[in-house]
Amino acid sequence: MGMEISQYAERRKFPRVEDNIFILGSLKANHADEFKAFTRDISGGGLMFETDRDIPAGSELELEIYQPSNSGKRIIFSVHVIAKVAWTRGIAKDSFEEGENRYQVGVEFSEIKEEDSQRIVNFVNGSMM
């Protein structure tokens, strides 16, 4: 199993950093159905978040990421992206409270401004030092 994790990590195009960054999202097809979440990790190419919703792989999401400019988190900027859900998996737990996160969702950015992607990359690189 450890071998699978290392092989997967080597396939990543961007380094990731674990961080809780606030996001607002909705299915691209249904803007009225908004959700709020916090990232578990983020990179210049995608992120993973936890939610109480089962969002199917292949879904397109519109996300507003409230991204810190540096690890001190004194300045926050908003990044709008379109992302495709790469995978969804249930969180293993015996029971859940109402509204508690039940799923982890991994997304890949499909539409992001180059300058916004670079801001995220700079944040990740600065957080890894």
C-alpha positions in Angstrom: 0.0 0.0 0.0 2.8 2.4 0.8 4.2 1.8 -2.7 0.8 2.9 -4.2 0.9 6.1 -2.3 4.4 7.0 -3.3 3.7 6.2 -7.0 0.6 8.4 -6.8 2.5 11.3 -5.3 5.1 11.1 -8.0 2.4 11.5 -10.7 1.3 14.9 -9.2 2.1 17.9 -11.3 2.2 20.3 -8.4 3.3 19.9 -4.8 0.5 20.0 -2.2 0.3 21.5 1.3 -2.2 20.5 3.9 -4.2 23.6 5.0 -7.8 24.6 5.9 -8.8 27.2 3.4 -12.4 28.3 3.1 -14.2 27.6 -0.2 -17.7 28.3 -1.5 -18.9 26.0 -4.2 -21.8 24.9 -6.4 -22.4 22.4 -9.1 -21.7 24.2 -12.4 -25.1 23.0 -13.6 -27.0 24.2 -10.5 -25.8 27.4 -9.0 -28.7 27.6 -6.5 -27.3 24.5 -4.6 -24.3 26.2 -2.9 -22.1 24.6 -0.3 -19.3 25.7 2.1 -16.3 23.7 2.9 -12.7 23.8 4.0 -9.8 22.3 2.1 -7.7 19.5 3.5 -4.9 20.2 1.0 -4.3 22.4 -2.0 -1.9 22.7 -4.9 -1.7 24.8 -8.1 -3.6 22.2 -9.9 -6.3 21.1 -7.5 -7.5 20.6 -4.0 -9.2 18.2 -1.7 -12.1 19.1 0.7 -14.5 17.4 3.0 -18.3 17.9 2.8 -21.5 16.3 3.9 -22.6 15.9 0.2 -21.9 13.0 -2.1 -20.6 14.7 -5.2 -20.1 12.3 -8.1 -16.8 11.9 -9.8 -16.9 13.8 -13.2 -19.1 16.6 -11.8 -18.1 20.1 -12.7 -17.9 22.6 -9.8 -17.6 26.4 -9.6 -15.4 27.2 -6.6 -14.5 30.5 -4.9 -11.3 29.9 -2.9 -10.4 32.4 -0.2 -6.7 31.9 -0.5 -4.1 33.4 1.9 -1.3 35.2 0.1 1.3 33.7 2.5 1.6 31.3 5.5 1.0 34.2 7.9 -2.6 34.4 6.4 -2.8 38.2 6.9 -3.9 38.9 3.3 -6.6 36.8 1.7 -7.5 36.9 -2.0 -10.4 35.3 -3.8 -9.8 32.9 -6.6 -12.6 31.7 -8.9 -12.1 28.3 -10.6 -14.0 25.7 -12.5 -12.9 22.2 -11.2 -13.7 18.7 -12.2 -14.3 16.1 -9.5 -11.6 13.4 -9.9 -12.8 11.2 -7.0 -15.2 11.1 -4.0 -14.8 8.7 -1.1 -16.7 8.2 2.1 -15.1 9.0 5.4 -14.8 5.8 7.5 -16.7 6.4 10.7 -19.3 4.5 12.7 -21.8 7.4 13.0 -22.2 11.0 12.0 -23.8 14.1 13.6 -26.2 16.1 11.5 -24.3 18.2 9.0 -21.0 16.5 9.7 -18.6 15.9 6.8 -19.1 12.4 5.3 -17.1 12.6 2.1 -13.7 13.6 0.9 -13.7 15.1 -2.6 -10.6 15.6 -4.8 -10.8 18.1 -7.7 -8.6 19.2 -10.5 -8.8 22.8 -11.7 -10.0 22.9 -15.3 -10.3 26.6 -15.6 -8.1 29.0 -13.6 -6.3 32.2 -14.4 -2.6 31.7 -14.7 -2.0 34.5 -12.2 -4.3 32.8 -9.7 -2.6 29.4 -10.2 0.7 31.1 -9.6 -0.5 32.7 -6.4 -1.6 29.2 -5.1 1.8 27.7 -6.1 3.6 30.6 -4.3 1.5 30.0 -1.2 2.2 26.2 -1.3 5.9 26.7 -1.8 6.1 29.3 1.0 4.2 27.0 3.3 6.6 24.1 2.6 9.7 26.0 3.8 
